[in-house]
Amino acid sequence: MCGRFALTLPPDAVAGWFDAVHVKASFEPRYNICPTTDIPVAVNYEGERHLVPMRWGFIPKWYKSPSDGPMLINARAETIAEKPAFRSAVQTRRCLIPADGFYEWHREKGKGKEPWYIYPNEGELMAFAGIWQVWKGPDGARSVTCAMVTTAAGEDLAQVHHREPVTIKPDDFGLWLGEEGKGAASLMHAADPAYFVRHRVGLEVNSGRVEGAELRDPLD
């Protein structure tokens, strides 16, 4: 799974990477992004790419409130097409979530959870596969929500955690966003083992209330 990530590049750089022509998302550098917060997301709308804000935490249509059931921050690639909460979204409402890197926790017997920072071996950004949905509550409340797609971790990352977010390469952005016909399911797999690098970081990142560039510093 992926429960925390970082995004520190400015909106214009992120929009340019996605070739987004409309930018409605405004954000500051963030080193410890947590679920339920608004994040920038790239979508295709009427043939053009937009960078828009969405709540990280997918809310199924039948929820009467955002807390009416489990918090759905991730959707498993293996079952996404079958789950009632996700199957419509993965067919018609796919998105891309930009990130510099993400955090994952490894547990060893006799020890507590150890946080790792995981990021691309090349380049400043990566894009997580995502799905989105507009949720409307019975009281008229409205929220645009999203979840990351995850899959079984590749051989290298499996040493830290058994799941990893599905990452989409720039050449495949159009396919995932529904601009190039069918075949997006073929993208839902683990990244090449050489794609990621990682290092241990301090326990400060365990708190969702802590921010700052030092969270990504390698642990001595």
C-alpha positions in Angstrom: 0.0 0.0 0.0 1.0 3.6 0.0 -0.1 5.8 2.9 2.2 8.8 2.7 4.1 10.6 -0.1 5.9 13.8 -1.0 5.4 16.4 -3.7 7.7 19.4 -3.7 7.8 20.7 -7.3 5.7 23.9 -8.1 2.4 23.6 -9.9 3.7 24.9 -13.2 6.4 22.2 -13.3 4.0 19.5 -12.5 1.4 20.7 -15.0 4.2 20.9 -17.7 5.2 17.3 -17.0 1.7 16.2 -17.6 1.1 18.5 -20.6 -1.9 19.9 -18.7 -3.4 22.9 -20.3 -5.7 23.8 -17.4 -4.4 24.1 -13.9 -6.9 24.4 -11.1 -4.8 22.9 -8.3 -2.7 25.2 -6.1 -0.2 23.7 -3.7 2.9 24.3 -1.7 5.9 21.9 -1.3 4.8 19.0 0.9 7.0 16.3 2.4 4.4 14.3 4.3 1.1 14.1 2.4 -1.5 12.1 4.4 -4.9 10.6 3.4 -8.0 12.8 3.5 -6.0 15.9 2.3 -6.5 17.5 -1.1 -3.8 16.5 -3.6 -3.2 17.6 -7.3 -4.4 15.0 -9.8 -4.1 15.0 -13.6 -7.2 14.0 -15.6 -8.4 14.1 -19.2 -11.6 16.1 -19.6 -13.1 16.7 -23.1 -9.9 15.9 -24.8 -7.6 18.1 -22.7 -5.5 17.4 -19.6 -6.3 19.2 -16.4 -4.5 19.4 -13.1 -7.1 19.6 -10.4 -7.4 19.1 -6.6 -9.0 15.9 -5.2 -9.5 14.4 -1.8 -7.1 11.5 -1.3 -9.6 8.9 0.0 -12.1 7.4 -2.4 -15.7 7.7 -1.2 -18.2 5.1 -2.7 -21.5 6.5 -3.9 -23.5 4.7 -1.3 -21.6 6.2 1.7 -23.9 8.7 3.5 -20.9 10.5 4.9 -17.1 10.4 4.2 -16.7 8.3 7.4 -19.6 5.9 6.7 -17.2 3.0 6.0 -13.5 2.2 5.6 -11.1 4.8 4.3 -10.3 3.7 0.7 -6.9 5.3 -0.1 -5.7 2.4 -2.2 -7.4 0.1 -4.7 -5.8 -3.3 -5.4 -5.0 -3.9 -9.1 -5.9 -7.6 -8.8 -9.5 -6.9 -7.8 -10.2 -3.3 -8.9 -12.4 -4.4 -11.9 -14.6 -6.5 -9.6 -15.1 -4.4 -6.5 -18.4 -2.5 -6.6 -16.7 0.6 -5.2 -14.1 0.8 -7.9 -15.2 -1.1 -11.1 -16.9 1.9 -12.7 -14.1 4.3 -11.9 -11.3 2.1 -13.3 -13.3 1.8 -16.6 -14.1 5.5 -17.1 -12.5 7.7 -14.4 -8.7 7.2 -14.3 -6.2 9.8 -13.1 -2.5 10.3 -12.4 -1.2 11.4 -9.1 2.2 13.1 -9.1 4.9 12.5 -6.5 8.6 12.9 -5.8 8.6 9.8 -3.7 6.7 7.9 -1.1 7.2 6.4 2.4 6.8 2.7 3.3 7.2 1.0 6.6 9.1 -2.3 7.2 8.6 -4.5 10.2 11.2 -6.9 11.5 10.6 -9.4 14.2 11.4 -7.9 17.6 11.6 -4.4 16.2 9.1 -1.6 15.5 8.2 -0.4 12.0 11.1 1.2 10.2 10.2 4.0 7.6 11.9 4.1 4.2 11.7 6.8 1.6 11.3 5.4 -2.0 11.8 7.5 -5.1 12.6 7.2 -8.8 16.1 6.3 -9.8 16.0 9.0 -12.6 14.0 12.1 -12.9 12.3 14.3 -10.3 8.7 13.0 -10.6 6.7 9.9 -10.9 3.0 9.3 -11.5 0.9 6.9 -9.5 -2.1 5.3 -11.3 -5.3 6.5 -9.7 -9.1 6.4 -10.0 -11.5 9.1 -9.0 -15.2 9.7 -8.2 -17.5 12.6 -7.3 -19.3 11.8 -4.1 -22.6 13.6 -3.1 -24.0 13.3 0.4 -27.7 13.3 1.3 -27.3 16.8 2.7 -25.9 18.1 -0.6 -22.3 17.9 0.4 -20.0 17.2 -2.6 -16.4 16.0 -2.8 -14.2 14.9 -5.7 -12.2 11.9 -4.3 -9.5 9.6 -5.5 -7.5 6.4 -4.6 -4.1 5.1 -5.7 -3.9 1.7 -7.5 -1.5 -0.7 -5.9 -0.1 -4.1 -6.9 2.1 -6.9 -5.5 5.6 -5.4 -4.9 8.4 -6.3 -7.2 11.3 -8.3 -6.0 13.3 -5.4 -4.7 10.6 -3.4 -2.9 9.2 -6.6 -1.5 12.1 -6.5 1.0 10.4 -3.5 2.5 6.7 -4.1 1.9 4.5 -6.6 0.0 2.6 -3.9 -1.9 3.7 -1.0 -4.1 1.8 1.8 -6.0 1.4 1.3 -9.7 3.5 3.8 -11.5 2.8 5.0 -15.0 5.5 6.1 -17.3 5.1 9.4 -19.4 4.8 7.4 -22.6 1.7 5.6 -21.1 0.0 8.7 -19.7 -2.4 8.8 -22.6 -3.4 5.1 -22.3 -4.1 5.4 -18.6 -6.1 8.6 -19.0 -8.3 7.0 -21.6 -7.0 9.0 -24.5 -5.7 6.0 -26.6 -8.5 3.4 -26.5 -8.4 0.3 -24.4 -5.5 -1.6 -22.8 -5.0 0.4 -19.5 -5.2 -2.9 -17.5 -1.9 -3.9 -19.0 -0.2 -1.1 -17.1 -1.2 -2.3 -13.6 1.9 -4.2 -12.7 5.0 -3.7 -10.5 7.7 -1.3 -11.7 11.0 -2.5 -13.1 13.4 -3.3 -10.2 15.8 -0.6 -11.3 13.1 2.1 -11.3 13.2 2.8 -7.5 15.9 3.6 -5.0 15.4 3.9 -1.3 16.9 4.8 2.0 15.9 4.6 5.7 14.6 7.8 7.2 13.9 8.9 10.8 10.9 8.0 12.9 9.6 11.6 12.7 7.7 10.8 9.6 5.5 8.4 11.6 3.5 11.5 12.7 1.2 12.9 10.1 1.5 16.3 11.7 5.2 16.7 11.0 6.4 18.5 7.8 9.8 19.5 6.4 12.5 18.5 3.9 14.5 16.8 6.7 11.9 14.0 6.7 13.5 12.6 3.6 17.1 12.8 4.9 18.9 9.4 5.0 19.2 8.0 8.5 22.8 8.0 9.7 
